[in-house]
């Protein structure tokens, strides 16, 4: 009896031990709108889940309509699984333009979509319908209050950008199976991580307007249905972050409104369409480069078809051309694992770490720029009295000092600082594909956005606003250089097309505010618009004094850069045209004919040289400073006293500062006439 008991006790212990050794079941949380689950809303369930876990956590969503905007931020290894694709409806109506006038003014695109993800790798979506219903609900265009718009108002279209799914950087290795994503406008499905994005879609339906499926980085879509309500393009790709980036669409079908076009791209891109089927009413238009984009500069046009057909007969551009792709590829090679370069296989879940940047992908000047960059994002123009020199060698001690000085508040846009570094770093990224350089440039662009005043002006320094550094500064073209960088970002011009797309909309708004500030600060004299001063008070927008020899006065130099910036407006308003024309009339009025500035040897002077204004038949000269109200050329030394002759100020200033020059000459002779011709031609269209 005792033996039998001991045997039974041993078996029980073994059974308990075996149960303890069984793998833990994956955590499952149930959401039900009717209250029968653990949570009523999807967001509450997501919030309840810890950020990381070794095993996938599943949020099971019962059939129902969930009217909420959902955020997944800082989570990983999470599955959102619906009871059925048609039965689980996550919906929220909001246009991107509407979002940017409210919370999105500061948050960018974080929160613009119905389902928003960032910093959340390995998320899986199954059996869901995610809908941004703004376009379906709206009856037409509406005008809304918009504090971020120059006029305070914005018109929102029912077919503008409307995102159902938005994945920001860090939300990589995203899987969507048996899901529907719907909107009437553009960018319905927007997984946007140019450098590391990896996205897999299978058996999904996607519907929307222009570019409604627009992945950045790497994407693979299999057995998916695309429904297009735009005559511009259904699909889009940004592969500018890496030459290997690509979007592959296999066994997919395309339908939509009559005359819909297949696809386009603005940046570097790489498309593979394999065994896809197109509706008969699709336009006869190959995937094309959008005119507004920077184009494929580095890697050429890479659009490949194999086994694709259209109902009613194929268009010529659909013929197989896979042989033109690199690597002697065959259709069977175009798998999901190949798409992601072996770094991730969504079918097995295997993940391989990415390789570090190779030594060959280093630009020594760019590396020095990153050392000098301040934590706020901008760069100093000097360390103490020593100008920043990227050609100089940096010792180990100096390197340590630069790293320790990251939090100094000496960042500025004076003397070409910050804008110069942004431009160079993007060039270095373009040549090396080193992501650190693009990140540095993007942080510099964000610095420009942060430092801009609400009225559109830029201080000379930020965050140090002491002395005259807080004034709106046109001096030495500081504000115009900053706005020019932001305009290139907004237009996605050349290398500026490589920056994060999140910067494009804020840059557009910043440029619009900048133009509004320029128009407000143009000096009007006797009812006529004239030129601009070098500095303005940032509150009153009245002309202001900077250094002792820089009194409030009209500038014959800085006004030239301002006019050039205004002339670059693509479709100028009547007000903008009047500002340009008024400034040009003023340049003509205040020019000093038959005079030239000459530098001469002057051994008796402290500088050993001098500058003098001398008669020169046929020559034309302009003063750096003109007296407000009289338009008389003025010359001011370190005593801050106004003089009307250059000879009346000290030699140190005469020889060390340009008080006269020919700055407007080319503008008046060539650029302004060309602008007039362009504007007149556009008016006739």
Secondary structure as UniProt FT lines:
FT   HELIX           2..21
FT   STRAND          28..31
FT   TURN            33..34
FT   HELIX           42..47
FT   STRAND          57..61
FT   STRAND          64..67
FT   STRAND          70..73
FT   STRAND          78..82
FT   TURN            85..87
FT   STRAND          88..91
FT   HELIX           96..100
FT   TURN            101..103
FT   HELIX           104..107
FT   TURN            108..111
FT   STRAND          115..118
FT   STRAND          123..131
FT   HELIX           134..137
FT   STRAND          142..145
FT   TURN            147..148
FT   TURN            150..151
FT   STRAND          153..156
FT   TURN            158..159
FT   STRAND          165..167
FT   TURN            169..170
FT   STRAND          174..182
FT   STRAND          189..192
FT   TURN            194..196
FT   STRAND          198..202
FT   STRAND          205..208
FT   TURN            210..211
FT   STRAND          213..216
FT   STRAND          218..222
FT   STRAND          225..228
FT   STRAND          235..238
FT   TURN            240..241
FT   TURN            243..244
FT   STRAND          247..250
FT   STRAND          253..256
FT   TURN            258..259
FT   STRAND          263..265
FT   STRAND          271..274
FT   STRAND          277..278
FT   TURN            280..281
FT   STRAND          288..289
FT   TURN            291..292
FT   STRAND          303..306
FT   STRAND          309..310
FT   TURN            311..312
FT   HELIX           316..318
FT   HELIX           322..324
FT   TURN            326..327
FT   HELIX           331..333
FT   HELIX           336..339
FT   TURN            340..342
FT   STRAND          344..345
FT   TURN            346..349
FT   STRAND          350..351
FT   HELIX           359..361
FT   HELIX           364..372
FT   TURN            375..376
FT   STRAND          382..383
FT   TURN            384..385
FT   STRAND          386..387
FT   TURN            390..391
FT   HELIX           396..404
FT   TURN            405..407
FT   HELIX           414..416
FT   TURN            417..418
FT   HELIX           419..432
FT   HELIX           435..451
FT   TURN            454..455
FT   STRAND          458..459
FT   HELIX           467..470
FT   STRAND          472..473
FT   HELIX           475..477
FT   HELIX           478..491
FT   HELIX           494..498
FT   HELIX           502..521
FT   STRAND          524..525
FT   TURN            526..527
FT   STRAND          528..529
FT   STRAND          535..536
FT   TURN            538..540
FT   TURN            548..549
FT   STRAND          554..555
FT   TURN            556..557
FT   HELIX           558..567
FT   TURN            570..571
FT   HELIX           574..590
FT   STRAND          592..601
FT   TURN            603..604
FT   TURN            606..607
FT   STRAND          609..623
FT   STRAND          625..626
FT   TURN            628..630
FT   STRAND          635..636
FT   TURN            638..639
FT   STRAND          642..643
FT   HELIX           646..648
FT   HELIX           651..656
FT   STRAND          660..661
FT   TURN            663..664
FT   HELIX           665..666
FT   HELIX           667..671
FT   HELIX           672..684
//
